[in-house]
Amino acid sequence: MDGSGVEASTTAAWMERHRQMYERATRHPFTVSIRDGTIDLSAFKRWLSQDYLFVREFVAFVASVLLKCCKQKDNLDMEIILGGIASLSDELSWFKNEAVKWDIDLASVPPLKSNLEYHRFLGSFTEPEISYAVAVTTFWIIETVYQDSFGFCIEEGNKTPPELRGTCQRWGSAEFKQYCQSLQRIADRSLANAPADAVKSAEEAFVRVLELEIGFWEMSSSQS
Ligand SMILES: Cc1ncc(CO)c(N)n1
C-alpha cells in the first residue's frame, strides 16, 4: 500500500508478467473465429456442450470459495461470491435452453480430456489447506478469461454471427465486466494481506488457469 492508501494491483502485475499466455487464452483462434464470423458451428456446439459440464463443476468450486470466504474474520466479500453462485444457477438454465436451440442432448455428452483435467484442478480447491487468497484469485482469473474473450467478440468491428451474440453477451456484457472487476479488487486485497507463500501459490494457479483455458479452447476447436 502506498501513502495514499491505494494498493498496487498484484493481479495487474501478473497480467503484465504473463501477458503472452494471457493473450493466448483471451485471443484464442476459437473465440477470434467467433468475432470473425468464420467459426465452425460443430466446434461451437462442442464448446457449448463441454462448457455446460464445466459450469456444473464450477458451481462446486465457487461454493468452496464461498466457504473459505465465510471463514474469514471479515467476510465482506460474501455477497459478491454468493451473487456469483446465483448467476451460475441462471447460467445452467441458459445452457439447457441453448442446447435445445442447437439440438444437443446434454445428458449424452461425455466430458473430454481437457475438461476432465480442468475438473481435477477445480476439485483440488475443496482442500481446506488452500487459502482463501489463492482460491478467490483463481476464481477471478477464470471469470476474467471469459469476460475478455467474449467481450472482444462484441467490440466494435465484430462480424459475430447473430445466433452467437447471446453467448458473447453473457460473458462480454458491461455487467459481467463489473463483476470481474469486483472479484479483482477482492483478489488484490486478499493477496495484499496474504503471506508470501500464498501469493506464490496464487500466481502459480493464475498461470495454470491460463493453460487450462487454452486447453479448453483447443479441445473445443478440435476435440482433443
Ligand atoms: C472453461 C470456462 N472457463 C471460464 C468460464 C467462466 O465462467 C466458463 N464458463 N468456462
PDBQT file of the ligand as one rigid body, heavy atoms in Angstrom, charges set to zero:
ROOT
HETATM    1  C1  LIG A 301     -13.849 -23.122 -19.388  1.00  0.00    +0.000 C 
HETATM    2  C2  LIG A 301     -14.555 -21.970 -18.748  1.00  0.00    +0.000 A 
HETATM    3  N1  LIG A 301     -13.839 -21.004 -18.184  1.00  0.00    +0.000 NA
HETATM    4  C3  LIG A 301     -14.444 -19.950 -17.598  1.00  0.00    +0.000 A 
HETATM    5  C4  LIG A 301     -15.806 -19.850 -17.580  1.00  0.00    +0.000 A 
HETATM    6  C5  LIG A 301     -16.450 -18.631 -16.946  1.00  0.00    +0.000 C 
HETATM    7  O1  LIG A 301     -17.496 -18.910 -16.151  1.00  0.00    +0.000 OA
HETATM    8  C6  LIG A 301     -16.538 -20.883 -18.185  1.00  0.00    +0.000 A 
HETATM    9  N2  LIG A 301     -17.891 -20.862 -18.232  1.00  0.00    +0.000 N 
HETATM   10  N3  LIG A 301     -15.899 -21.921 -18.769  1.00  0.00    +0.000 NA
ENDROOT
TORSDOF 0
